[in-house]
Amino acid sequence: MTSEITWHKSSYSPNGSNCVEVAEGPTTRIRDTQNRAQAQLNVPVSEWNALLSTLRTN
């Protein structure tokens, strides 16, 4: 059984801009919106949440 990955990007990112897409699951996956076929960055959920927390407080 395969599960489909659901990608999303920030609502702050206008169309055609340089941004990333994120897929959240057991591992957080990050990819370049304009180069989707390139490699993905996979990070532990705890590290992704720590990054978001830091960004929100600064």
PDB file of N, CA, C, O and CB in Angstrom:
ATOM      1  N   MET A   1       0.833  -1.176   0.000  1.00  0.00           N
ATOM      2  CA  MET A   1       0.000   0.000   0.000  1.00  0.00           C
ATOM      3  C   MET A   1       0.882   1.245   0.000  1.00  0.00           C
ATOM      4  O   MET A   1       1.787   1.364   0.826  1.00  0.00           O
ATOM      5  CB  MET A   1      -0.950  -0.005   1.209  1.00  0.00           C
ATOM      6  N   THR A   2       0.630   2.153  -0.901  1.00  0.00           N
ATOM      7  CA  THR A   2       1.389   3.397  -0.949  1.00  0.00           C
ATOM      8  C   THR A   2       0.489   4.550  -0.549  1.00  0.00           C
ATOM      9  O   THR A   2      -0.698   4.576  -0.874  1.00  0.00           O
ATOM     10  CB  THR A   2       1.985   3.631  -2.354  1.00  0.00           C
ATOM     11  N   SER A   3       1.070   5.494   0.154  1.00  0.00           N
ATOM     12  CA  SER A   3       0.297   6.676   0.530  1.00  0.00           C
ATOM     13  C   SER A   3       0.787   7.854  -0.303  1.00  0.00           C
ATOM     14  O   SER A   3       1.984   8.016  -0.540  1.00  0.00           O
ATOM     15  CB  SER A   3       0.423   6.977   2.062  1.00  0.00           C
ATOM     16  N   GLU A   4      -0.141   8.649  -0.728  1.00  0.00           N
ATOM     17  CA  GLU A   4       0.190   9.809  -1.546  1.00  0.00           C
ATOM     18  C   GLU A   4       0.722  10.925  -0.657  1.00  0.00           C
ATOM     19  O   GLU A   4       0.215  11.159   0.441  1.00  0.00           O
ATOM     20  CB  GLU A   4      -1.043  10.289  -2.346  1.00  0.00           C
ATOM     21  N   ILE A   5       1.737  11.600  -1.142  1.00  0.00           N
ATOM     22  CA  ILE A   5       2.323  12.720  -0.411  1.00  0.00           C
ATOM     23  C   ILE A   5       1.572  13.985  -0.808  1.00  0.00           C
ATOM     24  O   ILE A   5       1.392  14.264  -1.994  1.00  0.00           O
ATOM     25  CB  ILE A   5       3.859  12.857  -0.703  1.00  0.00           C
ATOM     26  N   THR A   6       1.138  14.743   0.189  1.00  0.00           N
ATOM     27  CA  THR A   6       0.437  15.995  -0.060  1.00  0.00           C
ATOM     28  C   THR A   6       1.375  17.153   0.224  1.00  0.00           C
ATOM     29  O   THR A   6       1.781  17.377   1.364  1.00  0.00           O
ATOM     30  CB  THR A   6      -0.843  16.100   0.804  1.00  0.00           C
ATOM     31  N   TRP A   7       1.715  17.885  -0.828  1.00  0.00           N
ATOM     32  CA  TRP A   7       2.621  19.031  -0.719  1.00  0.00           C
ATOM     33  C   TRP A   7       1.817  20.317  -0.569  1.00  0.00           C
ATOM     34  O   TRP A   7       0.721  20.446  -1.113  1.00  0.00           O
ATOM     35  CB  TRP A   7       3.552  19.116  -1.955  1.00  0.00           C
ATOM     36  N   HIS A   8       2.379  21.265   0.175  1.00  0.00           N
ATOM     37  CA  HIS A   8       1.765  22.587   0.269  1.00  0.00           C
ATOM     38  C   HIS A   8       2.853  23.647   0.420  1.00  0.00           C
ATOM     39  O   HIS A   8       3.972  23.353   0.840  1.00  0.00           O
ATOM     40  CB  HIS A   8       0.769  22.652   1.459  1.00  0.00           C
ATOM     41  N   LYS A   9       2.508  24.857   0.078  1.00  0.00           N
ATOM     42  CA  LYS A   9       3.444  25.959   0.291  1.00  0.00           C
ATOM     43  C   LYS A   9       2.727  27.061   1.046  1.00  0.00           C
ATOM     44  O   LYS A   9       1.499  27.076   1.137  1.00  0.00           O
ATOM     45  CB  LYS A   9       4.015  26.491  -1.058  1.00  0.00           C
ATOM     46  N   SER A  10       3.487  27.957   1.572  1.00  0.00           N
ATOM     47  CA  SER A  10       2.939  29.026   2.389  1.00  0.00           C
ATOM     48  C   SER A  10       1.987  29.903   1.592  1.00  0.00           C
ATOM     49  O   SER A  10       2.197  30.158   0.406  1.00  0.00           O
ATOM     50  CB  SER A  10       4.056  29.868   2.970  1.00  0.00           C
ATOM     51  N   SER A  11       0.955  30.351   2.253  1.00  0.00           N
ATOM     52  CA  SER A  11       0.036  31.299   1.613  1.00  0.00           C
ATOM     53  C   SER A  11       0.701  32.652   1.402  1.00  0.00           C
ATOM     54  O   SER A  11       0.172  33.500   0.683  1.00  0.00           O
ATOM     55  CB  SER A  11      -1.234  31.468   2.455  1.00  0.00           C
ATOM     56  N   TYR A  12       1.854  32.857   2.022  1.00  0.00           N
ATOM     57  CA  TYR A  12       2.613  34.095   1.846  1.00  0.00           C
ATOM     58  C   TYR A  12       3.450  34.072   0.565  1.00  0.00           C
ATOM     59  O   TYR A  12       4.008  35.097   0.174  1.00  0.00           O
ATOM     60  CB  TYR A  12       3.519  34.329   3.052  1.00  0.00           C
ATOM     61  N   SER A  13       3.539  32.921  -0.084  1.00  0.00           N
ATOM     62  CA  SER A  13       4.349  32.784  -1.296  1.00  0.00           C
ATOM     63  C   SER A  13       3.502  33.083  -2.530  1.00  0.00           C
ATOM     64  O   SER A  13       2.577  32.332  -2.839  1.00  0.00           O
ATOM     65  CB  SER A  13       4.958  31.363  -1.390  1.00  0.00           C
ATOM     66  N   PRO A  14       3.807  34.172  -3.237  1.00  0.00           N
ATOM     67  CA  PRO A  14       3.034  34.471  -4.446  1.00  0.00           C
ATOM     68  C   PRO A  14       3.367  33.481  -5.568  1.00  0.00           C
ATOM     69  O   PRO A  14       4.434  32.868  -5.557  1.00  0.00           O
ATOM     70  CB  PRO A  14       3.307  35.916  -4.914  1.00  0.00           C
ATOM     71  N   ASN A  15       2.471  33.328  -6.522  1.00  0.00           N
ATOM     72  CA  ASN A  15       2.704  32.420  -7.650  1.00  0.00           C
ATOM     73  C   ASN A  15       3.937  32.854  -8.427  1.00  0.00           C
ATOM     74  O   ASN A  15       4.160  34.044  -8.646  1.00  0.00           O
ATOM     75  CB  ASN A  15       1.474  32.375  -8.582  1.00  0.00           C
ATOM     76  N   GLY A  16       4.735  31.875  -8.841  1.00  0.00           N
ATOM     77  CA  GLY A  16       5.920  32.143  -9.645  1.00  0.00           C
ATOM     78  C   GLY A  16       7.118  32.621  -8.849  1.00  0.00           C
ATOM     79  O   GLY A  16       8.154  32.945  -9.431  1.00  0.00           O
ATOM     80  N   SER A  17       6.999  32.674  -7.529  1.00  0.00           N
ATOM     81  CA  SER A  17       8.125  33.152  -6.723  1.00  0.00           C
ATOM     82  C   SER A  17       9.044  31.993  -6.343  1.00  0.00           C
ATOM     83  O   SER A  17       8.704  30.823  -6.517  1.00  0.00           O
ATOM     84  CB  SER A  17       7.617  33.868  -5.455  1.00  0.00           C
ATOM     85  N   ASN A  18      10.199  32.344  -5.827  1.00  0.00           N
ATOM     86  CA  ASN A  18      11.140  31.347  -5.326  1.00  0.00           C
ATOM     87  C   ASN A  18      10.689  30.927  -3.938  1.00  0.00           C
ATOM     88  O   ASN A  18      10.758  31.713  -2.993  1.00  0.00           O
ATOM     89  CB  ASN A  18      12.603  31.900  -5.300  1.00  0.00           C
ATOM     90  N   CYS A  19      10.233  29.703  -3.816  1.00  0.00           N
ATOM     91  CA  CYS A  19       9.769  29.230  -2.524  1.00  0.00           C
ATOM     92  C   CYS A  19       9.946  27.718  -2.447  1.00  0.00           C
ATOM     93  O   CYS A  19      10.425  27.081  -3.385  1.00  0.00           O
ATOM     94  CB  CYS A  19       8.290  29.624  -2.289  1.00  0.00           C
ATOM     95  N   VAL A  20       9.558  27.171  -1.328  1.00  0.00           N
ATOM     96  CA  VAL A  20       9.636  25.727  -1.126  1.00  0.00           C
ATOM     97  C   VAL A  20       8.255  25.185  -0.824  1.00  0.00           C
ATOM     98  O   VAL A  20       7.351  25.920  -0.426  1.00  0.00           O
ATOM     99  CB  VAL A  20      10.618  25.377   0.013  1.00  0.00           C
ATOM    100  N   GLU A  21       8.111  23.887  -1.022  1.00  0.00           N
ATOM    101  CA  GLU A  21       6.895  23.168  -0.660  1.00  0.00           C
ATOM    102  C   GLU A  21       7.253  22.189   0.448  1.00  0.00           C
ATOM    103  O   GLU A  21       8.380  21.698   0.524  1.00  0.00           O
ATOM    104  CB  GLU A  21       6.268  22.429  -1.899  1.00  0.00           C
ATOM    105  N   VAL A  22       6.287  21.916   1.296  1.00  0.00           N
ATOM    106  CA  VAL A  22       6.507  21.034   2.430  1.00  0.00           C
ATOM    107  C   VAL A  22       5.442  19.942   2.433  1.00  0.00           C
ATOM    108  O   VAL A  22       4.271  20.202   2.155  1.00  0.00           O
ATOM    109  CB  VAL A  22       6.489  21.826   3.760  1.00  0.00           C
ATOM    110  N   ALA A  23       5.858  18.730   2.747  1.00  0.00           N
ATOM    111  CA  ALA A  23       4.941  17.611   2.968  1.00  0.00           C
ATOM    112  C   ALA A  23       5.211  17.103   4.377  1.00  0.00           C
ATOM    113  O   ALA A  23       6.318  16.665   4.690  1.00  0.00           O
ATOM    114  CB  ALA A  23       5.127  16.461   1.883  1.00  0.00           C
ATOM    115  N   GLU A  24       4.191  17.165   5.217  1.00  0.00           N
ATOM    116  CA  GLU A  24       4.361  16.751   6.601  1.00  0.00           C
ATOM    117  C   GLU A  24       3.832  15.343   6.795  1.00  0.00           C
ATOM    118  O   GLU A  24       2.768  14.990   6.286  1.00  0.00           O
ATOM    119  CB  GLU A  24       3.656  17.723   7.550  1.00  0.00           C
ATOM    120  N   GLY A  25       4.572  14.556   7.522  1.00  0.00           N
ATOM    121  CA  GLY A  25       4.217  13.172   7.810  1.00  0.00           C
ATOM    122  C   GLY A  25       5.176  12.652   8.854  1.00  0.00           C
ATOM    123  O   GLY A  25       5.637  13.424   9.694  1.00  0.00           O
ATOM    124  N   PRO A  26       5.493  11.368   8.834  1.00  0.00           N
ATOM    125  CA  PRO A  26       6.467  10.838   9.785  1.00  0.00           C
ATOM    126  C   PRO A  26       7.818  11.552   9.677  1.00  0.00           C
ATOM    127  O   PRO A  26       8.532  11.710  10.667  1.00  0.00           O
ATOM    128  CB  PRO A  26       6.654   9.340   9.561  1.00  0.00           C
ATOM    129  N   THR A  27       8.148  11.975   8.467  1.00  0.00           N
ATOM    130  CA  THR A  27       9.322  12.809   8.203  1.00  0.00           C
ATOM    131  C   THR A  27       8.839  14.010   7.411  1.00  0.00           C
ATOM    132  O   THR A  27       8.005  13.869   6.517  1.00  0.00           O
ATOM    133  CB  THR A  27      10.450  12.018   7.425  1.00  0.00           C
ATOM    134  N   THR A  28       9.354  15.189   7.729  1.00  0.00           N
ATOM    135  CA  THR A  28       8.987  16.380   6.974  1.00  0.00           C
ATOM    136  C   THR A  28       9.845  16.437   5.722  1.00  0.00           C
ATOM    137  O   THR A  28      11.071  16.350   5.796  1.00  0.00           O
ATOM    138  CB  THR A  28       9.159  17.672   7.831  1.00  0.00           C
ATOM    139  N   ARG A  29       9.202  16.583   4.576  1.00  0.00           N
ATOM    140  CA  ARG A  29       9.914  16.655   3.295  1.00  0.00           C
ATOM    141  C   ARG A  29       9.826  18.089   2.771  1.00  0.00           C
ATOM    142  O   ARG A  29       8.782  18.735   2.865  1.00  0.00           O
ATOM    143  CB  ARG A  29       9.318  15.638   2.251  1.00  0.00           C
ATOM    144  N   ILE A  30      10.921  18.565   2.230  1.00  0.00           N
ATOM    145  CA  ILE A  30      10.994  19.936   1.722  1.00  0.00           C
ATOM    146  C   ILE A  30      11.574  19.867   0.309  1.00  0.00           C
ATOM    147  O   ILE A  30      12.550  19.158   0.067  1.00  0.00           O
ATOM    148  CB  ILE A  30      11.871  20.864   2.663  1.00  0.00           C
ATOM    149  N   ARG A  31      10.968  20.606  -0.618  1.00  0.00           N
ATOM    150  CA  ARG A  31      11.496  20.621  -1.991  1.00  0.00           C
ATOM    151  C   ARG A  31      11.339  22.018  -2.582  1.00  0.00           C
ATOM    152  O   ARG A  31      10.534  22.825  -2.117  1.00  0.00           O
ATOM    153  CB  ARG A  31      10.767  19.567  -2.883  1.00  0.00           C
ATOM    154  N   ASP A  32      12.119  22.276  -3.603  1.00  0.00           N
ATOM    155  CA  ASP A  32      12.076  23.536  -4.337  1.00  0.00           C
ATOM    156  C   ASP A  32      10.864  23.522  -5.257  1.00  0.00           C
ATOM    157  O   ASP A  32      10.694  22.593  -6.046  1.00  0.00           O
ATOM    158  CB  ASP A  32      13.389  23.764  -5.146  1.00  0.00           C
ATOM    159  N   THR A  33      10.026  24.540  -5.163  1.00  0.00           N
ATOM    160  CA  THR A  33       8.809  24.601  -5.964  1.00  0.00           C
ATOM    161  C   THR A  33       9.103  24.626  -7.457  1.00  0.00           C
ATOM    162  O   THR A  33       8.367  24.026  -8.240  1.00  0.00           O
ATOM    163  CB  THR A  33       8.001  25.818  -5.585  1.00  0.00           C
ATOM    164  N   GLN A  34      10.161  25.307  -7.859  1.00  0.00           N
ATOM    165  CA  GLN A  34      10.463  25.440  -9.283  1.00  0.00           C
ATOM    166  C   GLN A  34      11.289  24.284  -9.827  1.00  0.00           C
ATOM    167  O   GLN A  34      11.467  24.176 -11.041  1.00  0.00           O
ATOM    168  CB  GLN A  34      11.190  26.731  -9.529  1.00  0.00           C
ATOM    169  N   ASN A  35      11.796  23.418  -8.958  1.00  0.00           N
ATOM    170  CA  ASN A  35      12.589  22.256  -9.384  1.00  0.00           C
ATOM    171  C   ASN A  35      12.105  21.016  -8.641  1.00  0.00           C
ATOM    172  O   ASN A  35      12.872  20.379  -7.918  1.00  0.00           O
ATOM    173  CB  ASN A  35      14.111  22.489  -9.128  1.00  0.00           C
ATOM    174  N   ARG A  36      10.858  20.685  -8.819  1.00  0.00           N
ATOM    175  CA  ARG A  36      10.235  19.590  -8.065  1.00  0.00           C
ATOM    176  C   ARG A  36      10.882  18.233  -8.309  1.00  0.00           C
ATOM    177  O   ARG A  36      10.841  17.368  -7.434  1.00  0.00           O
ATOM    178  CB  ARG A  36       8.779  19.507  -8.409  1.00  0.00           C
ATOM    179  N   ALA A  37      11.470  18.032  -9.463  1.00  0.00           N
ATOM    180  CA  ALA A  37      12.078  16.734  -9.775  1.00  0.00           C
ATOM    181  C   ALA A  37      13.439  16.551  -9.100  1.00  0.00           C
ATOM    182  O   ALA A  37      13.970  15.441  -9.065  1.00  0.00           O
ATOM    183  CB  ALA A  37      12.232  16.584 -11.282  1.00  0.00           C
ATOM    184  N   GLN A  38      13.991  17.613  -8.578  1.00  0.00           N
ATOM    185  CA  GLN A  38      15.282  17.526  -7.896  1.00  0.00           C
ATOM    186  C   GLN A  38      15.108  16.826  -6.550  1.00  0.00           C
ATOM    187  O   GLN A  38      13.996  16.481  -6.153  1.00  0.00           O
ATOM    188  CB  GLN A  38      15.898  18.936  -7.700  1.00  0.00           C
ATOM    189  N   ALA A  39      16.203  16.630  -5.873  1.00  0.00           N
ATOM    190  CA  ALA A  39      16.186  15.940  -4.582  1.00  0.00           C
ATOM    191  C   ALA A  39      15.360  16.699  -3.544  1.00  0.00           C
ATOM    192  O   ALA A  39      15.177  17.913  -3.633  1.00  0.00           O
ATOM    193  CB  ALA A  39      17.612  15.748  -4.070  1.00  0.00           C
ATOM    194  N   GLN A  40      14.878  15.959  -2.575  1.00  0.00           N
ATOM    195  CA  GLN A  40      14.125  16.534  -1.461  1.00  0.00           C
ATOM    196  C   GLN A  40      15.000  16.528  -0.218  1.00  0.00           C
ATOM    197  O   GLN A  40      15.894  15.695  -0.067  1.00  0.00           O
ATOM    198  CB  GLN A  40      12.804  15.749  -1.211  1.00  0.00           C
ATOM    199  N   LEU A  41      14.725  17.461   0.654  1.00  0.00           N
ATOM    200  CA  LEU A  41      15.360  17.479   1.959  1.00  0.00           C
ATOM    201  C   LEU A  41      14.391  16.852   2.940  1.00  0.00           C
ATOM    202  O   LEU A  41      13.253  17.306   3.061  1.00  0.00           O
ATOM    203  CB  LEU A  41      15.758  18.929   2.391  1.00  0.00           C
ATOM    204  N   ASN A  42      14.824  15.816   3.641  1.00  0.00           N
ATOM    205  CA  ASN A  42      13.981  15.132   4.619  1.00  0.00           C
ATOM    206  C   ASN A  42      14.535  15.405   6.009  1.00  0.00           C
ATOM    207  O   ASN A  42      15.707  15.144   6.279  1.00  0.00           O
ATOM    208  CB  ASN A  42      13.911  13.596   4.336  1.00  0.00           C
ATOM    209  N   VAL A  43      13.689  15.933   6.892  1.00  0.00           N
ATOM    210  CA  VAL A  43      14.131  16.251   8.253  1.00  0.00           C
ATOM    211  C   VAL A  43      13.156  15.652   9.263  1.00  0.00           C
ATOM    212  O   VAL A  43      11.972  15.488   8.969  1.00  0.00           O
ATOM    213  CB  VAL A  43      14.247  17.788   8.454  1.00  0.00           C
ATOM    214  N   PRO A  44      13.657  15.326  10.454  1.00  0.00           N
ATOM    215  CA  PRO A  44      12.749  14.829  11.490  1.00  0.00           C
ATOM    216  C   PRO A  44      11.696  15.888  11.836  1.00  0.00           C
ATOM    217  O   PRO A  44      11.973  17.087  11.807  1.00  0.00           O
ATOM    218  CB  PRO A  44      13.541  14.428  12.756  1.00  0.00           C
ATOM    219  N   VAL A  45      10.511  15.433  12.155  1.00  0.00           N
ATOM    220  CA  VAL A  45       9.411  16.337  12.494  1.00  0.00           C
ATOM    221  C   VAL A  45       9.808  17.251  13.651  1.00  0.00           C
ATOM    222  O   VAL A  45       9.468  18.435  13.643  1.00  0.00           O
ATOM    223  CB  VAL A  45       8.143  15.537  12.855  1.00  0.00           C
ATOM    224  N   SER A  46      10.511  16.728  14.634  1.00  0.00           N
ATOM    225  CA  SER A  46      10.914  17.541  15.789  1.00  0.00           C
ATOM    226  C   SER A  46      11.806  18.708  15.361  1.00  0.00           C
ATOM    227  O   SER A  46      11.692  19.803  15.912  1.00  0.00           O
ATOM    228  CB  SER A  46      11.648  16.669  16.826  1.00  0.00           C
ATOM    229  N   GLU A  47      12.686  18.488  14.395  1.00  0.00           N
ATOM    230  CA  GLU A  47      13.559  19.563  13.915  1.00  0.00           C
ATOM    231  C   GLU A  47      12.770  20.601  13.119  1.00  0.00           C
ATOM    232  O   GLU A  47      13.024  21.800  13.240  1.00  0.00           O
ATOM    233  CB  GLU A  47      14.691  18.987  13.051  1.00  0.00           C
ATOM    234  N   TRP A  48      11.826  20.151  12.314  1.00  0.00           N
ATOM    235  CA  TRP A  48      10.977  21.069  11.542  1.00  0.00           C
ATOM    236  C   TRP A  48      10.165  21.947  12.490  1.00  0.00           C
ATOM    237  O   TRP A  48      10.072  23.158  12.294  1.00  0.00           O
ATOM    238  CB  TRP A  48      10.032  20.281  10.591  1.00  0.00           C
ATOM    239  N   ASN A  49       9.578  21.333  13.521  1.00  0.00           N
ATOM    240  CA  ASN A  49       8.796  22.088  14.487  1.00  0.00           C
ATOM    241  C   ASN A  49       9.657  23.084  15.256  1.00  0.00           C
ATOM    242  O   ASN A  49       9.203  24.186  15.563  1.00  0.00           O
ATOM    243  CB  ASN A  49       8.109  21.143  15.453  1.00  0.00           C
ATOM    244  N   ALA A  50      10.897  22.706  15.568  1.00  0.00           N
ATOM    245  CA  ALA A  50      11.812  23.625  16.244  1.00  0.00           C
ATOM    246  C   ALA A  50      12.130  24.823  15.347  1.00  0.00           C
ATOM    247  O   ALA A  50      12.186  25.955  15.826  1.00  0.00           O
ATOM    248  CB  ALA A  50      13.112  22.895  16.645  1.00  0.00           C
ATOM    249  N   LEU A  51      12.336  24.583  14.061  1.00  0.00           N
ATOM    250  CA  LEU A  51      12.596  25.676  13.123  1.00  0.00           C
ATOM    251  C   LEU A  51      11.398  26.622  13.063  1.00  0.00           C
ATOM    252  O   LEU A  51      11.563  27.838  13.160  1.00  0.00           O
ATOM    253  CB  LEU A  51      12.914  25.122  11.717  1.00  0.00           C
ATOM    254  N   LEU A  52      10.203  26.075  12.905  1.00  0.00           N
ATOM    255  CA  LEU A  52       9.004  26.917  12.835  1.00  0.00           C
ATOM    256  C   LEU A  52       8.796  27.710  14.116  1.00  0.00           C
ATOM    257  O   LEU A  52       8.416  28.879  14.068  1.00  0.00           O
ATOM    258  CB  LEU A  52       7.776  26.063  12.556  1.00  0.00           C
ATOM    259  N   SER A  53       9.039  27.094  15.237  1.00  0.00           N
ATOM    260  CA  SER A  53       8.904  27.772  16.522  1.00  0.00           C
ATOM    261  C   SER A  53       9.876  28.942  16.634  1.00  0.00           C
ATOM    262  O   SER A  53       9.515  30.020  17.105  1.00  0.00           O
ATOM    263  CB  SER A  53       9.134  26.788  17.667  1.00  0.00           C
ATOM    264  N   THR A  54      11.105  28.715  16.198  1.00  0.00           N
ATOM    265  CA  THR A  54      12.116  29.785  16.220  1.00  0.00           C
ATOM    266  C   THR A  54      11.729  30.919  15.307  1.00  0.00           C
ATOM    267  O   THR A  54      11.864  32.085  15.677  1.00  0.00           O
ATOM    268  CB  THR A  54      13.484  29.247  15.817  1.00  0.00           C
ATOM    269  N   LEU A  55      11.246  30.598  14.111  1.00  0.00           N
ATOM    270  CA  LEU A  55      10.842  31.644  13.164  1.00  0.00           C
ATOM    271  C   LEU A  55       9.671  32.456  13.686  1.00  0.00           C
ATOM    272  O   LEU A  55       9.604  33.665  13.465  1.00  0.00           O
ATOM    273  CB  LEU A  55      10.480  31.031  11.822  1.00  0.00           C
ATOM    274  N   ARG A  56       8.757  31.809  14.370  1.00  0.00           N
ATOM    275  CA  ARG A  56       7.574  32.522  14.885  1.00  0.00           C
ATOM    276  C   ARG A  56       7.913  33.454  16.033  1.00  0.00           C
ATOM    277  O   ARG A  56       7.224  34.455  16.233  1.00  0.00           O
ATOM    278  CB  ARG A  56       6.522  31.531  15.339  1.00  0.00           C
ATOM    279  N   THR A  57       8.954  33.152  16.791  1.00  0.00           N
ATOM    280  CA  THR A  57       9.312  33.969  17.948  1.00  0.00           C
ATOM    281  C   THR A  57      10.283  35.093  17.606  1.00  0.00           C
ATOM    282  O   THR A  57      10.540  35.963  18.438  1.00  0.00           O
ATOM    283  CB  THR A  57       9.911  33.099  19.018  1.00  0.00           C
ATOM    284  N   ASN A  58      10.822  35.083  16.396  1.00  0.00           N
ATOM    285  CA  ASN A  58      11.792  36.123  16.005  1.00  0.00           C
ATOM    286  C   ASN A  58      11.195  37.110  15.047  1.00  0.00           C
ATOM    287  O   ASN A  58      11.873  38.045  14.620  1.00  0.00           O
ATOM    288  CB  ASN A  58      13.021  35.502  15.381  1.00  0.00           C
TER     289      ASN A  58
END
